Amino acid sequence: MELNLLIIGFVFLLFGFLVGVKKYTWLLAGYNEKRVEDKEKLARLVGGTFALVGVGLLICGFIGLKEVETIMMVAVGIILLEVVYVNVKLVE
């Protein structure tokens, strides 16, 4: 069991819940309410992605995968792709 992946996975899962379910979009860095066309869609998309990354990290942590750097690079890559998508599709 990899404790560092479990902790990071739990934090991602928590942020996914807060942004996706509670709609705390103010937690997002650089969030400008005036520039976003659909705030609900943004909250669902970002919260869902954070939750999925969190679950993936938790599973990897429970399995005990040792390639932490590779796993984190994949997680960061997914989030960067989402940032590009959000800036192209949801921001004016």
C-alpha positions in Angstrom: 0.0 0.0 0.0 1.4 3.4 -1.0 0.4 6.0 1.6 1.3 9.0 -0.5 -1.0 8.0 -3.3 -3.8 7.3 -0.9 -3.5 10.8 0.6 -3.3 12.5 -2.7 -6.2 10.5 -4.0 -8.3 11.4 -1.0 -7.5 15.1 -1.5 -8.5 14.9 -5.2 -11.7 13.0 -4.2 -12.5 15.7 -1.6 -11.9 18.5 -4.1 -14.0 16.6 -6.7 -16.9 16.5 -4.2 -16.6 20.1 -3.2 -16.5 21.4 -6.8 -18.8 18.9 -8.4 -21.5 18.4 -5.8 -21.3 21.5 -3.6 -20.5 23.8 -6.6 -17.6 25.5 -4.7 -16.1 26.9 -8.0 -14.2 29.5 -6.0 -11.7 26.7 -5.2 -10.6 26.7 -8.8 -7.5 28.7 -9.4 -8.0 31.6 -11.9 -11.8 31.1 -11.9 -13.6 34.3 -13.1 -17.3 34.0 -12.8 -18.0 36.6 -15.4 -16.1 34.8 -18.2 -17.7 31.3 -17.7 -20.7 30.7 -19.9 -22.1 27.6 -18.0 -21.1 27.4 -14.4 -23.0 24.2 -13.7 -21.3 22.4 -16.6 -17.9 23.7 -15.4 -18.5 22.4 -11.8 -19.7 19.0 -13.0 -16.9 18.6 -15.5 -14.0 19.7 -13.2 -15.5 17.9 -10.1 -16.1 14.7 -12.0 -12.5 14.8 -13.4 -11.0 15.4 -10.0 -13.2 12.6 -8.5 -12.1 10.2 -11.2 -8.4 11.0 -10.8 -8.9 10.7 -7.0 -10.5 7.2 -7.4 -7.7 6.2 -9.8 -5.0 7.3 -7.3 -6.8 5.6 -4.4 -6.9 2.3 -6.4 -3.3 2.6 -7.4 -2.4 3.3 -3.7 -4.3 0.3 -2.5 -2.8 -2.0 -5.1 0.6 -0.7 -4.1 2.0 0.4 -7.5 5.5 1.7 -7.1 5.6 3.9 -10.2 4.3 7.0 -8.4 5.9 9.5 -10.8 4.3 7.9 -13.8 0.9 7.8 -12.1 1.1 11.4 -11.2 2.3 12.4 -14.7 -0.8 10.7 -16.1 -3.1 12.5 -13.6 -1.5 15.9 -14.4 -1.8 15.2 -18.1 -5.5 14.5 -17.7 -6.0 17.7 -15.8 -4.0 19.7 -18.3 -6.2 18.4 -21.1 -9.3 19.4 -19.2 -7.9 22.9 -18.7 -7.4 23.3 -22.4 -10.9 22.0 -23.1 -12.5 24.3 -20.5 -10.7 27.3 -21.9 -11.7 26.5 -25.4 -15.3 25.5 -24.9 -16.6 27.1 -21.7 -14.8 30.4 -21.4 -15.7 33.5 -23.4 
